């Protein structure tokens, strides 16, 4: 257990702190920081996800139907619960709630799955199966859902701003018959309205919100790379092992740069340890694994204590770093997201020990 803390948790905290210090001393400017985020989100992370998913097989997914079903349904349900609770409890927009779900509702299985589970349970087929299933659900299902919701929220905001700008112009035109207005001020108002609409639009044209949000999400490398990998797995196309090093070289930069970028994002906002950060941390580290433990016991997995323990530990990991990268990249939910990531990563050192002790107690 000491090795897990020293080898896995401490380096994350140190690198995140390094990013925070670099941000505070302006070692990276805004363009460079966004460049790092773009590197992770569009290149390194898609490569890492592709490599991790294609190592799975159809046999692995079909080996334990109960485990697969609980993982698939459970991760999606908890993701959506996080989304709706964020909107209900803290009154956030669609975009903000979707990023919250990507952070509080998703474990960083791609970064810490093998690093945490292998030392505890060994590098076995069962360990690889649990990590593979959770990785596939998080990367192939919840990330595209999150990107879809972000684009959907942006589309609704564009439509709303468009209507507001049109109403403002109409009100001004109607008032001209009775009130003498300053032409220079009118021009400035028109320009402001134009910039508001243009600045929140990708093309300046009205589109079907749901369809376009879905298409925009599928265009993201983080989505189509994961979907391509799962398609290859499901149809049984084996990617030669010689191909993996090509992706591994850039994928290896993913974890370090992602954590560094999380620290940079945290340095740009005032750190918050409010109720929302505490709730997100509780949801990620305590509530989610507790729900999975209860459902697994109800579904008859209590006979295999090792497997149920691995499942609980896999979903008890800190927030997915892909969520904070998406947050920083689109400047959505940055303060709360960065604070949640930092607090939950530190708190995992304690909750990890809690679940290792608690699961055998509950099963026994």
C-alpha contacts under 8 A as a table, 3 or more apart, distances in Angstrom:
res1	aa1	res2	aa2	distance
1	X	4	X	5.12
1	X	5	X	6.53
1	X	120	X	7.58
1	X	353	X	7.90
2	X	5	X	5.21
2	X	6	X	6.12
3	X	6	X	5.10
3	X	7	X	5.58
3	X	8	X	7.82
4	X	7	X	5.29
4	X	8	X	5.40
4	X	9	X	6.81
4	X	115	X	7.65
4	X	116	X	6.31
4	X	119	X	7.24
5	X	8	X	5.61
5	X	9	X	4.87
5	X	10	X	6.01
5	X	349	X	6.51
6	X	9	X	6.24
6	X	10	X	5.31
6	X	11	X	7.34
7	X	10	X	6.59
7	X	11	X	6.68
8	X	11	X	5.87
8	X	12	X	6.72
8	X	112	X	7.50
8	X	115	X	6.59
8	X	116	X	7.22
9	X	12	X	5.36
9	X	13	X	6.47
9	X	345	X	7.40
9	X	346	X	7.62
9	X	349	X	6.95
10	X	13	X	5.15
10	X	14	X	6.10
11	X	14	X	5.02
11	X	15	X	6.01
12	X	15	X	5.30
12	X	16	X	6.03
12	X	259	X	6.64
12	X	345	X	7.91
13	X	16	X	5.15
13	X	17	X	6.05
13	X	342	X	7.83
13	X	345	X	7.36
13	X	346	X	7.07
14	X	17	X	5.05
14	X	18	X	6.14
15	X	18	X	4.88
15	X	19	X	6.26
15	X	256	X	7.36
15	X	259	X	6.38
15	X	260	X	5.66
15	X	263	X	7.57
16	X	19	X	5.09
16	X	20	X	6.23
16	X	259	X	5.45
16	X	260	X	5.12
16	X	261	X	7.64
16	X	262	X	6.34
16	X	263	X	4.34
16	X	264	X	7.75
16	X	342	X	7.92
17	X	20	X	4.91
17	X	21	X	6.18
17	X	260	X	7.94
17	X	263	X	5.99
18	X	21	X	5.12
18	X	22	X	6.14
18	X	260	X	6.89
18	X	263	X	6.95
19	X	22	X	5.05
19	X	23	X	6.12
19	X	259	X	7.77
19	X	260	X	4.62
19	X	261	X	6.36
19	X	262	X	7.17
19	X	263	X	4.21
19	X	264	X	4.74
19	X	267	X	7.77
20	X	23	X	5.12
20	X	24	X	6.21
20	X	260	X	7.81
20	X	263	X	4.31
20	X	264	X	4.94
20	X	265	X	7.57
20	X	266	X	6.28
20	X	267	X	4.89
21	X	24	X	5.07
21	X	25	X	6.20
21	X	263	X	7.93
21	X	264	X	7.84
21	X	267	X	7.39
22	X	25	X	5.30
22	X	26	X	6.06
22	X	27	X	4.99
22	X	28	X	6.79
22	X	264	X	6.91
23	X	26	X	4.97
23	X	27	X	6.04
23	X	28	X	6.34
23	X	263	X	7.63
23	X	264	X	5.02
23	X	265	X	7.84
23	X	267	X	5.30
23	X	268	X	6.94
24	X	27	X	7.74
24	X	267	X	5.77
24	X	268	X	7.63
26	X	29	X	6.14
28	X	31	X	7.94
28	X	32	X	5.65
28	X	33	X	5.99
29	X	32	X	5.34
29	X	33	X	6.16
30	X	33	X	5.10
30	X	34	X	6.16
31	X	34	X	5.17
31	X	35	X	6.04
32	X	35	X	4.82
32	X	36	X	6.31
33	X	36	X	5.19
33	X	37	X	6.41
33	X	261	X	7.24
33	X	264	X	7.31
34	X	37	X	4.98
34	X	38	X	6.07
34	X	328	X	7.79
34	X	329	X	6.32
35	X	38	X	5.01
35	X	39	X	6.10
36	X	39	X	5.01
36	X	40	X	6.36
36	X	257	X	7.22
36	X	261	X	6.81
37	X	40	X	5.27
37	X	41	X	5.98
37	X	258	X	7.47
37	X	261	X	6.55
37	X	325	X	5.96
37	X	326	X	7.86
37	X	328	X	7.13
37	X	329	X	5.79
38	X	41	X	5.09
38	X	42	X	5.57
38	X	43	X	7.53
38	X	329	X	6.90
39	X	42	X	5.67
39	X	43	X	5.37
39	X	44	X	6.20
40	X	43	X	5.66
40	X	44	X	4.71
40	X	45	X	5.30
40	X	254	X	5.90
40	X	257	X	6.91
40	X	258	X	6.31
40	X	325	X	7.52
41	X	44	X	6.64
41	X	45	X	5.56
41	X	46	X	7.02
41	X	221	X	7.75
41	X	222	X	6.58
41	X	322	X	7.37
41	X	325	X	6.72
41	X	326	X	7.05
42	X	45	X	6.78
42	X	46	X	6.42
42	X	220	X	7.32
42	X	221	X	5.48
42	X	222	X	6.33
43	X	46	X	5.64
43	X	47	X	6.20
43	X	221	X	7.40
43	X	250	X	7.69
44	X	47	X	5.21
44	X	48	X	6.17
44	X	250	X	5.52
44	X	251	X	4.85
44	X	252	X	7.68
44	X	253	X	6.51
44	X	254	X	5.02
45	X	48	X	5.00
45	X	49	X	6.10
45	X	222	X	6.76
45	X	251	X	6.45
45	X	254	X	5.64
45	X	322	X	7.67
46	X	49	X	5.14
46	X	50	X	6.03
46	X	221	X	6.05
46	X	222	X	4.68
46	X	223	X	7.74
46	X	225	X	5.75
46	X	226	X	6.94
46	X	251	X	7.95
47	X	50	X	5.14
47	X	51	X	6.22
47	X	225	X	7.49
47	X	247	X	5.58
47	X	248	X	7.34
47	X	250	X	6.99
47	X	251	X	5.33
48	X	51	X	5.30
48	X	52	X	6.22
48	X	110	X	7.99
48	X	247	X	7.12
48	X	248	X	6.90
48	X	250	X	7.85
48	X	251	X	4.46
48	X	252	X	7.38
48	X	254	X	7.04
49	X	52	X	5.20
49	X	53	X	6.06
49	X	110	X	7.31
49	X	139	X	7.00
49	X	222	X	7.93
49	X	225	X	7.48
49	X	226	X	6.16
50	X	53	X	5.36
50	X	54	X	6.19
50	X	225	X	5.96
50	X	226	X	5.63
50	X	228	X	7.91
50	X	229	X	5.53
51	X	54	X	5.59
51	X	55	X	6.67
51	X	244	X	6.37
51	X	247	X	6.69
51	X	248	X	7.15
52	X	55	X	5.65
52	X	56	X	7.54
52	X	110	X	7.75
52	X	132	X	7.61
52	X	135	X	7.96
53	X	56	X	5.62
53	X	132	X	6.89
53	X	135	X	7.39
53	X	136	X	6.42
53	X	226	X	7.36
53	X	229	X	5.98
53	X	230	X	6.53
53	X	233	X	7.85
54	X	57	X	7.47
54	X	229	X	5.51
54	X	230	X	6.91
54	X	232	X	7.17
54	X	233	X	6.08
54	X	238	X	7.83
54	X	239	X	7.11
56	X	60	X	6.54
56	X	61	X	7.84
56	X	132	X	6.36
56	X	233	X	6.71
57	X	60	X	5.26
57	X	61	X	6.68
57	X	233	X	5.67
57	X	234	X	7.50
57	X	236	X	7.41
58	X	61	X	5.19
58	X	62	X	6.20
58	X	233	X	6.31
58	X	234	X	5.93
58	X	236	X	7.05
59	X	62	X	5.07
59	X	63	X	5.81
60	X	63	X	5.26
60	X	64	X	7.72
60	X	129	X	6.08
61	X	64	X	6.85
61	X	65	X	7.40
61	X	68	X	6.54
61	X	129	X	7.42
61	X	133	X	6.95
62	X	65	X	5.78
62	X	68	X	7.70
64	X	67	X	5.45
64	X	68	X	6.19
65	X	68	X	5.05
65	X	69	X	5.98
66	X	69	X	5.17
66	X	70	X	6.10
66	X	299	X	7.56
67	X	70	X	5.26
67	X	71	X	6.03
67	X	130	X	7.83
68	X	71	X	5.20
68	X	72	X	5.94
68	X	133	X	6.48
69	X	72	X	5.18
69	X	73	X	5.92
69	X	74	X	7.91
70	X	73	X	5.45
70	X	74	X	5.40
70	X	292	X	7.76
70	X	295	X	7.65
70	X	296	X	7.20
71	X	74	X	5.18
71	X	75	X	5.89
71	X	133	X	6.84
71	X	134	X	6.14
71	X	137	X	7.53
71	X	311	X	7.98
72	X	75	X	5.78
72	X	76	X	6.54
72	X	133	X	7.51
72	X	134	X	7.31
72	X	137	X	5.79
73	X	76	X	5.41
73	X	77	X	6.02
74	X	77	X	5.13
74	X	78	X	6.06
74	X	292	X	7.00
75	X	78	X	5.32
75	X	79	X	6.04
75	X	105	X	7.75
75	X	106	X	7.34
75	X	134	X	7.69
75	X	137	X	6.95
75	X	138	X	7.14
76	X	79	X	5.02
76	X	80	X	6.27
76	X	137	X	7.60
76	X	141	X	7.60
76	X	142	X	6.51
77	X	80	X	5.23
77	X	81	X	6.08
78	X	81	X	4.89
78	X	82	X	6.07
78	X	105	X	5.99
78	X	288	X	6.88
79	X	82	X	5.25
79	X	83	X	6.33
79	X	101	X	5.38
79	X	102	X	7.21
79	X	104	X	7.94
79	X	105	X	4.47
79	X	106	X	6.59
79	X	142	X	7.14
80	X	83	X	4.87
80	X	84	X	6.17
80	X	101	X	6.97
80	X	105	X	7.76
81	X	84	X	5.28
81	X	85	X	5.96
81	X	105	X	7.97
82	X	85	X	5.26
82	X	86	X	6.03
82	X	97	X	7.83
82	X	100	X	7.17
82	X	101	X	5.14
82	X	104	X	6.82
82	X	105	X	5.61
82	X	283	X	7.84
83	X	86	X	5.29
83	X	87	X	6.54
83	X	97	X	5.04
83	X	98	X	5.71
83	X	100	X	6.61
83	X	101	X	4.97
83	X	105	X	7.85
84	X	87	X	5.13
84	X	88	X	6.03
84	X	97	X	7.27
85	X	88	X	4.87
85	X	89	X	5.57
85	X	90	X	7.67
86	X	89	X	5.52
86	X	90	X	5.42
86	X	91	X	6.69
86	X	92	X	6.36
86	X	97	X	5.45
86	X	100	X	7.11
87	X	90	X	5.71
87	X	91	X	4.57
87	X	92	X	4.85
87	X	93	X	6.67
87	X	94	X	7.43
87	X	97	X	5.94
88	X	91	X	5.52
88	X	92	X	7.83
90	X	276	X	7.52
92	X	95	X	7.99
92	X	96	X	5.76
92	X	97	X	5.85
93	X	96	X	5.22
93	X	97	X	6.05
93	X	153	X	7.43
94	X	97	X	5.23
94	X	98	X	6.06
94	X	149	X	6.59
94	X	150	X	6.72
94	X	152	X	7.80
94	X	153	X	5.15
95	X	98	X	5.19
95	X	99	X	6.36
95	X	149	X	6.36
95	X	150	X	4.44
95	X	151	X	7.61
95	X	152	X	7.91
95	X	153	X	5.36
95	X	154	X	7.10
95	X	332	X	6.97
96	X	99	X	5.26
96	X	100	X	6.15
96	X	150	X	7.84
96	X	332	X	5.87
96	X	333	X	5.23
97	X	100	X	4.88
97	X	101	X	6.19
98	X	101	X	5.07
98	X	102	X	6.30
98	X	146	X	5.28
98	X	147	X	7.83
98	X	149	X	6.08
98	X	150	X	6.36
99	X	102	X	4.91
99	X	103	X	6.32
99	X	146	X	6.71
99	X	150	X	7.67
99	X	323	X	6.27
99	X	324	X	7.85
99	X	326	X	7.43
99	X	327	X	6.22
99	X	332	X	7.16
99	X	333	X	6.59
99	X	337	X	7.71
100	X	103	X	5.14
100	X	104	X	5.73
100	X	105	X	7.25
100	X	323	X	7.81
100	X	333	X	7.10
100	X	337	X	6.57
101	X	104	X	5.26
101	X	105	X	4.49
101	X	106	X	6.82
101	X	146	X	7.51
102	X	105	X	5.63
102	X	106	X	5.49
102	X	142	X	7.29
102	X	143	X	6.88
102	X	146	X	6.45
102	X	319	X	7.97
102	X	320	X	6.96
102	X	322	X	7.70
102	X	323	X	4.86
103	X	106	X	5.64
103	X	107	X	7.67
103	X	319	X	4.99
103	X	320	X	5.53
103	X	321	X	7.32
103	X	322	X	7.84
103	X	323	X	4.84
103	X	324	X	6.61
103	X	337	X	6.69
103	X	340	X	7.86
103	X	341	X	7.35
104	X	107	X	7.76
104	X	280	X	5.34
104	X	281	X	6.88
104	X	283	X	6.60
104	X	284	X	5.21
104	X	319	X	5.68
104	X	320	X	7.87
104	X	340	X	7.57
105	X	283	X	7.52
105	X	284	X	6.23
105	X	288	X	8.00
105	X	319	X	7.42
106	X	138	X	6.55
106	X	142	X	7.87
106	X	284	X	7.53
106	X	315	X	7.75
106	X	319	X	5.88
106	X	320	X	5.55
107	X	138	X	7.73
107	X	284	X	7.49
107	X	314	X	7.37
107	X	315	X	5.66
107	X	316	X	6.79
107	X	317	X	5.14
107	X	318	X	5.63
107	X	319	X	4.88
107	X	320	X	4.87
108	X	111	X	5.56
108	X	112	X	6.12
108	X	113	X	7.19
108	X	317	X	6.06
108	X	318	X	5.87
108	X	319	X	5.39
108	X	320	X	3.68
108	X	321	X	6.16
108	X	322	X	7.89
109	X	112	X	5.43
109	X	113	X	4.40
109	X	114	X	7.92
109	X	131	X	6.92
109	X	134	X	7.05
109	X	135	X	5.92
109	X	314	X	6.66
109	X	315	X	7.78
109	X	317	X	6.95
109	X	320	X	7.14
110	X	113	X	5.85
110	X	135	X	6.22
111	X	114	X	7.82
111	X	115	X	7.73
111	X	255	X	6.12
111	X	321	X	7.93
112	X	115	X	4.96
112	X	116	X	5.75
112	X	317	X	7.48
113	X	116	X	5.64
113	X	117	X	5.93
113	X	118	X	8.00
113	X	131	X	6.10
113	X	314	X	6.51
113	X	317	X	7.87
114	X	117	X	5.31
114	X	118	X	5.33
114	X	128	X	7.95
114	X	131	X	7.26
115	X	118	X	6.07
115	X	119	X	7.06
116	X	119	X	6.17
116	X	120	X	6.85
117	X	120	X	5.29
117	X	121	X	5.81
117	X	122	X	7.16
117	X	127	X	6.99
117	X	310	X	7.00
117	X	313	X	7.50
117	X	314	X	7.46
118	X	121	X	5.38
118	X	122	X	4.48
118	X	123	X	5.01
118	X	124	X	7.91
118	X	127	X	7.05
119	X	122	X	5.58
119	X	123	X	7.70
121	X	124	X	7.64
121	X	127	X	6.96
121	X	306	X	7.68
121	X	310	X	7.45
122	X	127	X	7.17
123	X	127	X	6.27
123	X	128	X	7.14
124	X	127	X	5.17
124	X	128	X	6.30
125	X	128	X	5.14
125	X	129	X	6.01
126	X	129	X	4.95
126	X	130	X	6.27
126	X	307	X	6.98
127	X	130	X	5.35
127	X	131	X	6.28
127	X	307	X	7.85
127	X	310	X	6.94
128	X	131	X	5.18
128	X	132	X	5.85
129	X	132	X	5.11
129	X	133	X	6.12
130	X	133	X	5.37
130	X	134	X	6.24
130	X	310	X	6.98
130	X	311	X	6.26
130	X	314	X	7.49
131	X	134	X	5.36
131	X	135	X	5.86
131	X	314	X	6.91
132	X	135	X	5.07
132	X	136	X	6.08
133	X	136	X	5.21
133	X	137	X	6.34
134	X	137	X	5.24
134	X	138	X	6.07
134	X	314	X	7.42
134	X	315	X	7.84
135	X	138	X	5.23
135	X	139	X	5.85
135	X	140	X	7.94
136	X	139	X	5.31
136	X	140	X	5.36
136	X	141	X	7.38
136	X	230	X	7.59
137	X	140	X	5.46
137	X	141	X	5.17
137	X	142	X	6.62
138	X	141	X	5.79
138	X	142	X	5.11
138	X	143	X	6.47
139	X	142	X	6.24
139	X	143	X	5.53
139	X	144	X	7.74
139	X	223	X	7.79
139	X	226	X	6.43
140	X	143	X	6.43
140	X	144	X	6.63
140	X	223	X	6.83
140	X	226	X	5.30
140	X	227	X	5.87
140	X	230	X	7.51
141	X	144	X	5.66
141	X	145	X	6.24
142	X	145	X	4.93
142	X	146	X	5.99
143	X	146	X	5.00
143	X	147	X	6.15
143	X	222	X	7.83
143	X	223	X	6.94
144	X	147	X	5.04
144	X	148	X	5.98
144	X	217	X	6.21
144	X	218	X	7.10
144	X	223	X	5.54
145	X	148	X	5.02
145	X	149	X	6.20
146	X	149	X	5.16
146	X	150	X	6.21
147	X	150	X	5.05
147	X	151	X	6.23
147	X	217	X	5.12
148	X	151	X	5.23
148	X	152	X	6.02
148	X	213	X	5.33
148	X	214	X	5.22
148	X	216	X	7.34
148	X	217	X	5.10
149	X	152	X	4.87
149	X	153	X	6.02
149	X	213	X	7.29
150	X	153	X	5.23
150	X	154	X	6.22
150	X	213	X	7.79
151	X	154	X	5.03
151	X	155	X	6.08
151	X	212	X	7.88
151	X	213	X	4.62
151	X	214	X	7.55
151	X	216	X	6.78
151	X	217	X	6.94
152	X	155	X	5.08
152	X	156	X	6.31
152	X	209	X	5.99
152	X	210	X	6.12
152	X	212	X	7.86
152	X	213	X	4.90
152	X	214	X	7.87
153	X	156	X	5.14
153	X	157	X	6.20
154	X	157	X	4.99
154	X	158	X	6.13
154	X	200	X	7.27
155	X	158	X	5.07
155	X	159	X	6.31
155	X	201	X	7.71
155	X	209	X	5.61
155	X	213	X	7.21
156	X	159	X	5.11
156	X	160	X	6.13
156	X	209	X	6.94
157	X	160	X	4.99
157	X	161	X	6.04
157	X	200	X	7.54
158	X	161	X	5.23
158	X	162	X	6.01
158	X	197	X	6.34
158	X	200	X	5.69
158	X	201	X	6.06
159	X	162	X	5.03
159	X	163	X	6.28
159	X	206	X	7.55
160	X	163	X	5.20
160	X	164	X	6.22
161	X	164	X	4.97
161	X	165	X	5.98
161	X	196	X	6.98
161	X	197	X	5.91
162	X	165	X	5.19
162	X	166	X	6.14
162	X	197	X	5.71
163	X	166	X	5.07
163	X	167	X	6.04
164	X	167	X	5.07
164	X	168	X	6.09
165	X	168	X	5.09
165	X	169	X	6.29
165	X	193	X	5.25
165	X	194	X	7.49
165	X	197	X	7.55
166	X	169	X	5.17
166	X	170	X	6.16
167	X	170	X	5.05
167	X	171	X	6.01
168	X	171	X	5.18
168	X	172	X	6.22
169	X	172	X	5.13
169	X	173	X	6.22
169	X	190	X	7.20
170	X	173	X	5.07
170	X	174	X	6.16
171	X	174	X	5.17
171	X	175	X	6.17
172	X	175	X	5.09
172	X	176	X	6.34
173	X	176	X	5.34
173	X	177	X	7.71
174	X	177	X	6.36
175	X	178	X	5.70
175	X	179	X	5.86
176	X	179	X	5.16
176	X	180	X	6.35
176	X	181	X	6.92
181	X	185	X	7.67
181	X	186	X	7.21
182	X	185	X	5.22
182	X	186	X	6.19
183	X	186	X	4.95
183	X	187	X	6.15
184	X	187	X	5.16
184	X	188	X	6.29
185	X	188	X	5.04
185	X	189	X	6.15
186	X	189	X	5.07
186	X	190	X	6.19
187	X	190	X	5.09
187	X	191	X	6.12
188	X	191	X	5.04
188	X	192	X	6.10
189	X	192	X	5.09
189	X	193	X	6.23
190	X	193	X	5.20
190	X	194	X	6.11
191	X	194	X	4.97
191	X	195	X	6.13
192	X	195	X	5.14
192	X	196	X	6.15
193	X	196	X	5.08
193	X	197	X	6.39
194	X	197	X	5.38
194	X	198	X	6.02
195	X	198	X	4.94
195	X	199	X	5.58
196	X	199	X	5.30
196	X	200	X	6.51
197	X	200	X	5.54
197	X	201	X	6.34
197	X	204	X	7.57
198	X	201	X	5.20
198	X	202	X	7.73
198	X	204	X	6.01
199	X	202	X	7.98
201	X	204	X	5.29
201	X	205	X	7.69
207	X	212	X	6.57
208	X	211	X	5.65
208	X	212	X	5.83
209	X	212	X	5.37
209	X	213	X	5.88
210	X	213	X	5.19
210	X	214	X	6.26
211	X	214	X	5.19
211	X	215	X	6.25
212	X	215	X	4.98
212	X	216	X	5.96
213	X	216	X	5.12
213	X	217	X	6.15
214	X	217	X	5.14
214	X	218	X	6.26
215	X	218	X	5.13
215	X	219	X	6.31
216	X	219	X	5.24
216	X	220	X	6.97
217	X	220	X	5.58
217	X	223	X	6.91
218	X	221	X	7.78
218	X	223	X	5.64
218	X	224	X	5.77
219	X	223	X	7.19
219	X	224	X	6.67
220	X	223	X	5.42
220	X	224	X	6.43
221	X	224	X	5.34
221	X	225	X	5.61
222	X	225	X	5.75
222	X	226	X	6.46
223	X	226	X	5.42
223	X	227	X	6.22
224	X	227	X	4.95
224	X	228	X	5.88
225	X	228	X	5.15
225	X	229	X	6.25
226	X	229	X	5.14
226	X	230	X	6.32
227	X	230	X	5.25
227	X	231	X	6.09
228	X	231	X	5.08
228	X	232	X	6.31
229	X	232	X	5.21
229	X	233	X	6.38
230	X	233	X	4.96
230	X	234	X	6.10
231	X	234	X	5.18
231	X	235	X	6.17
232	X	235	X	5.43
232	X	236	X	6.08
232	X	237	X	5.06
232	X	238	X	7.20
233	X	236	X	5.16
233	X	237	X	6.13
233	X	238	X	7.26
234	X	237	X	7.76
239	X	243	X	7.01
240	X	243	X	5.65
240	X	244	X	7.55
241	X	244	X	5.51
241	X	245	X	7.95
242	X	245	X	6.50
242	X	246	X	7.91
243	X	246	X	5.62
243	X	247	X	7.22
244	X	247	X	5.44
244	X	248	X	5.92
245	X	248	X	4.68
245	X	249	X	6.09
246	X	249	X	5.94
246	X	250	X	7.75
247	X	250	X	5.82
247	X	251	X	5.93
248	X	251	X	4.71
248	X	252	X	5.77
249	X	252	X	5.65
249	X	253	X	7.44
250	X	253	X	5.54
250	X	254	X	7.16
251	X	254	X	5.20
252	X	255	X	6.78
252	X	256	X	7.91
253	X	256	X	5.81
253	X	257	X	6.00
254	X	257	X	5.50
254	X	258	X	5.80
255	X	258	X	5.14
255	X	259	X	6.16
256	X	259	X	5.34
256	X	260	X	6.13
257	X	260	X	4.97
257	X	261	X	5.94
258	X	261	X	5.06
258	X	262	X	6.19
258	X	321	X	6.44
258	X	322	X	7.47
258	X	325	X	6.72
259	X	262	X	4.96
259	X	263	X	6.45
259	X	321	X	6.94
260	X	263	X	5.17
260	X	264	X	6.34
261	X	264	X	4.86
261	X	265	X	6.08
261	X	325	X	7.07
262	X	265	X	5.06
262	X	266	X	6.22
262	X	321	X	7.51
262	X	324	X	6.27
262	X	325	X	6.76
262	X	328	X	7.95
262	X	338	X	6.46
262	X	341	X	7.95
263	X	266	X	5.02
263	X	267	X	6.29
263	X	338	X	7.72
264	X	267	X	5.13
264	X	268	X	6.73
265	X	268	X	5.44
265	X	269	X	7.14
265	X	328	X	6.17
265	X	334	X	6.98
265	X	338	X	6.51
266	X	269	X	5.66
266	X	270	X	7.58
266	X	271	X	6.89
266	X	334	X	7.65
266	X	335	X	6.91
266	X	338	X	5.19
266	X	339	X	6.82
267	X	270	X	7.43
267	X	271	X	7.97
269	X	334	X	7.46
269	X	335	X	5.54
270	X	335	X	6.85
271	X	335	X	6.86
271	X	339	X	6.02
272	X	277	X	7.04
272	X	335	X	7.08
272	X	336	X	6.85
272	X	339	X	5.88
273	X	276	X	7.77
273	X	277	X	5.68
273	X	278	X	6.73
273	X	339	X	7.02
274	X	277	X	5.50
274	X	278	X	6.37
275	X	278	X	5.03
275	X	279	X	5.92
276	X	279	X	5.03
276	X	280	X	6.08
276	X	336	X	7.30
277	X	280	X	5.16
277	X	281	X	6.13
277	X	336	X	6.23
277	X	337	X	7.98
277	X	339	X	6.40
277	X	340	X	5.06
277	X	343	X	7.77
278	X	281	X	5.14
278	X	282	X	6.10
278	X	340	X	7.52
279	X	282	X	5.03
279	X	283	X	5.99
280	X	283	X	5.01
280	X	284	X	6.11
280	X	340	X	6.36
281	X	284	X	5.18
281	X	285	X	5.99
281	X	286	X	7.87
281	X	340	X	6.07
281	X	343	X	7.02
281	X	344	X	5.19
282	X	285	X	5.44
282	X	286	X	5.21
282	X	287	X	6.22
283	X	286	X	5.82
283	X	287	X	4.76
283	X	288	X	5.89
284	X	287	X	6.47
284	X	288	X	5.75
284	X	289	X	7.81
284	X	316	X	6.62
284	X	317	X	7.66
284	X	318	X	6.86
284	X	319	X	6.79
284	X	344	X	7.70
285	X	288	X	6.60
285	X	289	X	6.80
285	X	316	X	5.06
285	X	317	X	6.74
285	X	318	X	6.77
285	X	344	X	7.21
285	X	348	X	6.97
285	X	351	X	6.69
286	X	289	X	5.84
286	X	290	X	6.10
286	X	316	X	7.13
286	X	351	X	7.56
287	X	290	X	5.11
287	X	291	X	6.19
288	X	291	X	5.24
288	X	292	X	6.39
288	X	315	X	6.91
288	X	316	X	6.92
289	X	292	X	5.02
289	X	293	X	6.04
289	X	312	X	5.16
289	X	313	X	7.23
289	X	315	X	5.74
289	X	316	X	5.29
290	X	293	X	5.08
290	X	294	X	6.24
290	X	312	X	7.68
291	X	294	X	5.20
291	X	295	X	6.17
292	X	295	X	5.17
292	X	296	X	5.94
292	X	311	X	7.75
292	X	312	X	6.26
292	X	315	X	7.94
293	X	296	X	5.21
293	X	297	X	6.24
293	X	308	X	7.20
293	X	312	X	6.10
293	X	359	X	7.65
294	X	297	X	5.27
294	X	298	X	6.25
295	X	298	X	5.02
295	X	299	X	6.12
296	X	299	X	5.07
296	X	300	X	6.47
296	X	301	X	5.42
296	X	302	X	7.14
296	X	308	X	6.84
297	X	300	X	5.32
297	X	301	X	5.44
297	X	302	X	5.19
297	X	363	X	7.65
298	X	301	X	7.56
300	X	303	X	7.00
301	X	304	X	5.83
301	X	305	X	7.55
301	X	307	X	7.97
301	X	308	X	6.48
302	X	305	X	5.84
302	X	308	X	7.01
302	X	363	X	5.82
304	X	307	X	5.59
304	X	308	X	6.41
305	X	308	X	5.27
305	X	309	X	5.99
305	X	359	X	7.92
305	X	360	X	6.71
305	X	363	X	6.60
306	X	309	X	5.15
306	X	310	X	6.25
307	X	310	X	5.07
307	X	311	X	6.24
308	X	311	X	5.04
308	X	312	X	6.24
308	X	359	X	7.96
309	X	312	X	5.20
309	X	313	X	6.13
309	X	356	X	7.36
309	X	359	X	5.97
309	X	360	X	7.50
310	X	313	X	5.12
310	X	314	X	6.03
311	X	314	X	5.17
311	X	315	X	6.56
312	X	315	X	5.45
312	X	316	X	6.08
312	X	355	X	7.65
312	X	359	X	7.98
313	X	316	X	4.88
313	X	317	X	6.56
313	X	352	X	7.39
313	X	355	X	6.95
313	X	356	X	7.73
314	X	317	X	5.90
316	X	352	X	7.50
317	X	348	X	7.04
317	X	352	X	7.92
318	X	341	X	7.20
318	X	344	X	5.69
318	X	345	X	5.28
318	X	348	X	6.34
319	X	323	X	7.62
319	X	340	X	7.82
319	X	341	X	5.82
319	X	344	X	6.97
319	X	345	X	7.41
320	X	323	X	5.59
320	X	324	X	7.44
321	X	324	X	5.35
321	X	325	X	6.34
321	X	341	X	7.66
322	X	325	X	5.07
322	X	326	X	6.17
323	X	326	X	5.17
323	X	327	X	6.08
323	X	337	X	7.93
324	X	327	X	4.75
324	X	328	X	6.05
324	X	334	X	7.33
324	X	337	X	6.06
324	X	338	X	6.34
324	X	341	X	7.44
325	X	328	X	5.17
325	X	329	X	5.92
326	X	329	X	4.99
326	X	330	X	6.17
327	X	330	X	5.58
327	X	331	X	5.59
327	X	332	X	4.94
327	X	333	X	5.94
327	X	334	X	5.55
327	X	337	X	7.10
328	X	331	X	4.86
328	X	332	X	6.67
328	X	334	X	5.89
329	X	332	X	7.97
331	X	334	X	6.10
333	X	336	X	5.76
333	X	337	X	5.66
334	X	337	X	5.09
334	X	338	X	5.77
335	X	338	X	5.50
335	X	339	X	6.13
336	X	339	X	5.18
336	X	340	X	6.00
337	X	340	X	5.15
337	X	341	X	6.16
338	X	341	X	5.13
338	X	342	X	6.20
339	X	342	X	5.22
339	X	343	X	6.09
340	X	343	X	5.29
340	X	344	X	5.80
341	X	344	X	5.36
341	X	345	X	5.97
342	X	345	X	5.36
342	X	346	X	6.46
343	X	346	X	5.36
343	X	347	X	6.07
344	X	347	X	4.91
344	X	348	X	5.93
345	X	348	X	5.27
345	X	349	X	7.45
346	X	349	X	5.98
347	X	350	X	5.61
347	X	351	X	6.45
348	X	351	X	4.89
348	X	352	X	5.52
349	X	352	X	5.64
349	X	353	X	7.03
350	X	353	X	5.50
350	X	354	X	6.43
351	X	354	X	4.72
351	X	355	X	6.25
352	X	355	X	5.53
352	X	356	X	6.37
353	X	356	X	5.18
353	X	357	X	6.40
354	X	357	X	5.40
354	X	358	X	5.92
355	X	358	X	4.81
355	X	359	X	5.73
356	X	359	X	6.08
356	X	360	X	7.40
357	X	360	X	6.27
357	X	361	X	6.68
358	X	361	X	5.08
358	X	362	X	6.18
359	X	362	X	5.20
359	X	363	X	6.09
360	X	363	X	5.08
360	X	364	X	5.72
361	X	364	X	5.23
